[in-house]
């Protein structure tokens, strides 16, 4: 009977050790940095042709490790991106500044791809709106 108790104790200890390793492994996955944006899609509404417009996407690092954005790639050459290039620590904020050149009269929907060391390493944000003809500059005499 005491042999069975020893075997049971060993099994319980073995299970506890395995459970501890599994728990610590899953906890390590949760330390990765992660974005939390104020908005992921910005609507400029109607904007006049020939007038570039700018918006700033703010984000907070809700992970444990510093968040490092390595690249911000707009969908086309009509959009320029600038972003926080220093590591963003836990709880701190960073920004991605997007400027759209409103050259063509038409609705637009542009994606901006963000590459980082976050738990989700590729993130897409977007800008939308409609470029309208610029007001006529003909004056009356």
C-alpha positions as CSV (number, residue, x, y, z in Angstrom):
1,X,0.0,0.0,0.0
2,X,2.8,2.5,0.8
3,X,4.4,1.7,-2.6
4,X,1.1,3.0,-4.2
5,X,1.2,6.1,-2.2
6,X,4.8,6.9,-3.3
7,X,3.8,6.3,-6.9
8,X,0.8,8.7,-6.4
9,X,3.0,11.4,-4.9
10,X,5.5,11.1,-7.8
11,X,2.7,11.4,-10.3
12,X,1.3,14.4,-8.5
13,X,4.7,16.1,-8.4
14,X,5.3,15.3,-12.1
15,X,1.9,16.7,-13.1
16,X,2.6,19.9,-11.0
17,X,6.0,20.3,-12.7
18,X,4.5,19.8,-16.2
19,X,1.7,22.2,-15.4
20,X,4.2,24.8,-14.1
21,X,6.3,24.6,-17.3
22,X,3.1,25.0,-19.4
23,X,2.0,28.0,-17.4
24,X,5.3,29.7,-17.6
25,X,5.5,29.1,-21.4
26,X,2.1,30.7,-22.0
27,X,3.0,33.6,-19.7
28,X,6.0,34.3,-21.8
29,X,3.9,34.6,-24.9
30,X,1.8,37.3,-23.2
31,X,4.8,39.6,-22.7
32,X,5.1,40.5,-26.4
33,X,4.3,44.1,-27.2
34,X,0.9,44.9,-28.8
35,X,-0.8,47.9,-30.4
36,X,-4.0,49.5,-29.1
37,X,-5.0,52.3,-31.5
38,X,-7.4,55.2,-30.8
39,X,-8.7,54.6,-34.3
40,X,-7.6,52.2,-37.1
41,X,-9.5,54.0,-39.9
42,X,-9.7,57.7,-40.4
43,X,-12.3,59.4,-42.6
44,X,-11.2,62.7,-44.0
45,X,-14.7,63.3,-45.5
46,X,-14.7,65.6,-48.5
47,X,-11.5,67.4,-49.2
48,X,-10.6,69.9,-52.0
49,X,-8.3,68.8,-54.8
50,X,-4.7,70.0,-54.5
51,X,-4.8,70.4,-50.7
52,X,-2.8,67.6,-48.9
53,X,-4.4,66.4,-45.6
54,X,-2.8,64.9,-42.6
55,X,-4.0,62.8,-39.7
56,X,-2.1,61.2,-36.7
57,X,-2.9,57.7,-35.6
58,X,-2.0,57.3,-31.9
59,X,-1.4,54.0,-30.3
60,X,-0.5,52.6,-26.9
61,X,1.7,49.6,-26.2
62,X,-0.5,47.3,-24.1
63,X,2.2,44.5,-24.0
64,X,5.0,44.1,-21.6
65,X,8.1,44.4,-23.8
66,X,9.0,47.6,-25.8
67,X,7.1,48.0,-29.1
68,X,9.4,48.7,-32.1
69,X,7.8,49.8,-35.4
70,X,10.3,48.9,-38.1
71,X,8.3,50.0,-41.2
72,X,5.1,51.9,-42.2
73,X,4.3,51.3,-45.8
74,X,1.5,53.2,-47.5
75,X,-0.4,51.5,-50.4
76,X,0.7,54.1,-52.9
77,X,3.0,57.1,-53.6
78,X,0.1,59.5,-52.9
79,X,0.5,58.8,-49.2
80,X,3.4,59.7,-47.0
81,X,4.0,58.2,-43.5
82,X,6.2,59.2,-40.6
83,X,6.2,57.3,-37.3
84,X,7.7,57.0,-33.8
85,X,11.1,55.3,-34.4
86,X,12.2,54.8,-30.8
87,X,10.9,51.8,-28.8
88,X,7.6,52.5,-27.1
89,X,7.6,51.1,-23.6
90,X,4.6,49.4,-21.9
91,X,1.8,51.9,-21.3
92,X,3.5,54.6,-23.4
93,X,2.2,56.0,-26.7
94,X,3.6,56.4,-30.2
95,X,2.2,58.0,-33.4
96,X,1.9,57.4,-37.1
97,X,1.5,60.5,-39.1
98,X,-0.2,60.0,-42.5
99,X,-0.3,62.7,-45.2
100,X,-2.5,62.2,-48.3
101,X,-1.9,64.2,-51.4
102,X,-5.4,65.0,-52.7
103,X,-4.4,65.3,-56.4
104,X,-7.1,63.2,-58.2
105,X,-10.8,64.0,-57.9
106,X,-12.3,60.7,-56.7
107,X,-13.2,58.7,-53.6
108,X,-10.2,57.1,-51.9
109,X,-9.5,54.2,-49.6
110,X,-5.8,53.7,-48.8
111,X,-4.3,51.0,-46.6
112,X,-1.1,51.6,-44.6
113,X,0.8,48.5,-43.5
114,X,2.7,48.6,-40.2
115,X,5.5,46.1,-39.5
116,X,6.7,45.7,-35.9
117,X,7.8,43.3,-33.2
118,X,4.3,43.1,-31.8
119,X,2.5,39.8,-31.1
120,X,0.6,40.6,-34.4
121,X,3.7,41.7,-36.4
122,X,1.8,43.1,-39.4
123,X,-1.1,45.6,-38.8
124,X,-3.1,47.5,-41.4
125,X,-4.7,50.9,-40.8
126,X,-6.5,53.0,-43.4
127,X,-7.6,56.4,-44.5
128,X,-10.7,57.2,-46.6
129,X,-12.4,60.2,-48.0
130,X,-13.4,61.9,-51.2
131,X,-11.4,64.5,-53.2
132,X,-13.7,67.1,-54.7
133,X,-12.9,69.6,-57.5
134,X,-11.0,72.7,-56.2
135,X,-13.2,75.8,-56.1
136,X,-12.9,77.9,-59.2
137,X,-10.6,80.9,-58.8
138,X,-12.2,82.9,-61.5
139,X,-13.1,86.3,-60.2
140,X,-15.7,88.9,-61.4
141,X,-14.7,92.3,-62.5
